[in-house]
Amino acid sequence: MSILSKIKTTTKVEETVESDRLGGASLLDSNVYLMTIKGAYLDQSAGGASCLVLALETEQGKQHRETVYFTNKAGETFYTKDGKTHYLPGYLILDSLCMLANETPLLEQNFEDKVVKIYDFELKKEIPQNREVAVDLLGQQVKVAIFRQLVNKQAKNAKGEYVPTAETREENVIAKYFHAETDQTYGEAKEGIEGGIFMAEWLKKYEGVVVDKVKPADSSAVGGASSVGKGTSSAPAERKPSIFNKKA
């Protein structure tokens, strides 16, 4: 059974688009990069939360991989707080990526069963496995705002829980996606706002910055290290006019 067939979504949400906010191999510096989607497949956590595993590549051939969870363990793309329903942040950023890449929502992407190489931590090497791949995302380009940030290394405590240690490491994480041609965020495109405004603000604040995300170490850490099916396809729907003000 397809992972997508188990997803539960809702129309009773407070926002339908990822908001535009400036938040607090060799690594990329904090910057905006034109990147090509090289991989995008569905997976699940041991607890049942669904994710999309992404592999993106810069024009210079540098790669960034990231796993983004877009449901909770119950398969829901949303949560309720103070009586209001909201989409999960992971769902919003992935839906934005999909709309920016090929103007098709995440849950309407064409997923096909493919063999992909996935790292096996027990065997300590990549092995071929079957996964549902978002085939129409492959080869698409988007601009990607990437943080270079400093974080704690993690280790297990006596209860087997991962906690922050005093040791640190640097990592890359995706902060935002923009349209490859117009520099618009998905929110800007929906509102008819010319592209580049939010991207320029993001670059002014974060370009070249190493973001400090270090937390106080947990003294209970006892060692260890941190860790960072059948497809469905459907006939393509009739294309709607593009919401992006693409350059001629």
N, C-alpha and C positions, 0 to 999 in steps of 0.2 A: 504494500500500500504506500502511495506517495506521502511524503512528509507534509506536503501542502494540503492534502485532503483532511488533515487533522487540525489545521490552523483555525482558530476562532477569532474573528474580528468583530468590530462594532461600528455603528454610525453615530453613536452617542458620545462623541468626544469633544473636548474643549478646543483642540487644534487639529488640523488635518495636514499640516505641512511642518517640517522641521523648521524651527524659528532661527532667525539670523541674529545670533548673539556672540559678542566677543567674550569668551570665557577666560578665566584665568589661564646582513652582510655588512658593509660599511654603512653607517647611519647617514641619513639625509639631514641637512640643516633645516631648521624651521623655515618654511617657504611654501610657495604655491608652485606645483609642478604639473605640466601636461603629461598625463599618464594614459597608457593603454591597458584595458582590462584583459589580462591573460588567462585568468581562471576565476570561476564563480560557481561554487557547488554547495548544496545543502548538506547539513549535518545536524546531529543532535547531541546534547550532553547526556551523561548517564542518568540524569534526573528527568530528561524528556524535553528540555528547552531546545528550540530550534535556532539554528544560526546559518549564516551565509559565510563561507570561507572565500576570501578574495585574494587574488594575486594581481598586483598592478606593476607596471614597468614604465620608467621614465624614458625620455627620448635618448638618454645616454646609456640606457640598458640597466640602470639600477632598479632593483625590485623591492617591493614592499608587500608583505603578506599580513593580513589581519582577519580575525574571526569576529563577526558581529552578531550577537544574539538578538533576535527580533520577536521572540515569544518568551513567556514564562514557562514553568514546568507543566502548566495546564494547557499549554498550546495557545494561549491568548496573546494577542498583539497589543493589549491595552491593560491598564490598571485603574483602580478607582481610589481617589483620595479626597477626603472632606466632602464626600457626596458627588464629586465630579469625576468623569471618566476621561482619561488621557491615553494617547498612544505611547507605547514604550519608546524611549529615545533611539534605541537600536533599530526599531521598525521605521521610524521617521527618517533617519539618515540613510537607510538602505532604500526606502521608497524614493527619496530625493535622488539618490545615485541612479536608480533605474529610470526615473523620469528625465534626468539630465542626459543619460546615455542614449536611450532609444524611445523616450516618451511612452513607456509602458509601465504601469505600476508593478511593484514587487510581486504581488500575489497573482498577477496576470502574465508574468514572464513565461516563456516557453522553456520548460524543463525537460530534459531528455536524459535517460540513463546512459552514463558514459563510464569508462574506466579512467581513473585518475590516480596519480602517484601520491600517496599520503604517508607521512613519516610515522613509523611504528616505534614507540618508545621502548618496547621490550626487545625488539630486534635491532633497534638503533639504526634503521635505514628506511628509505622510502620503498613501499611495496604497492603494487596495483590493487585498487579497490573500486567497487562500483559505487557511484554517487549520482545524484540528480544534478545536472549541470544546466545553468541558465545560458543556453547556447546562443541566444540572440544578443547577450551582453558581450560575448567574446569578440575582441577586436575593436570594441567601441572606445572612444577617447573621452576623457573628462579632465578637468583641472582639479587638482587635489591639494588642499591646504593640509600640510603635515607638521605636527609638533615634533621637535626634538626635546625630550624631557628626561629629567633625572628622577629616578624612583628607587625605592628600597628593594633590595633582594629579599626574597622570602624563604622561610624555612618552616618545617613542621614543629609544632609544640608537642607537649606530652599527650595532648588529646588528639593528635593527628591533624590539627587544623593548620593551615598556612597563615603565618603572621609575619609582619615586617621585621627585618633584622637591621643592624647598624650599617651593614654593607650596602652600597648603592651601585646602580648601573644606569646607563642611558638607553633609551629606546625611542622608536618612532611610533606615533599614533595619529590616525586620521582625525582631523578636526572638522573639515567641511569639504563639500564638493561644489564645483562650479561648472557651468556649461563650457564646453571646449572652445566654442566660437564666440559666444557673446559675453562670457565672464559672469553671467547671471547665476545667482542661487536659484533654487526652485521657487522659493518664496518670492523673490524679485520677479521672476517670470510670471507667476500667477497674478501678481499685482500690477503687471505691466510696467515695472520699473526698469529703466535702462541698466545694462550690466556694468559691472566693475566697481560699483559704489561700496558694497560690503567687502569685496575682495581687497580693495585699496585700503580700507580701514583695518582689515585683518593684517595685511602686510605691514602697515605702519606700526602696529602694536607688537607683532610677533616675528617679523623677518629676522633671522639670525639669532633669535633668543633661545636659550636653553631653559625650558620651563621647569621650575623646581617643584616637584610633587612629593618630596621626601616627607615621611611621617615619623613620629617618634618610634624608636625600636621597641619591640616586645621582648622582654627578658626571658620569656618562657620558651623561645625558639631553641630547638635542640639539633638542628641540622637539616639539610635538604636544599633544594633549589626551586625556584619558581617556574611556572610554565606560562607563558603568555597565551539506491534501490530502483525500483522501477520508476521510470519517468512518466510524465504526463505531457502531452502536447496537444495543441489545438490549432485550428485554422486561424490565420491572422485576421484580426478584426479590421473593419474599414478604418483607414487612418483619418484622424481629425486634424484640422489645421494646427500647425505648430504654434506653441505659446512662446517660443523663443524668437527674439528679434535678431535672427541670424544675419550676418553681414553678406551682402551681395557678392 
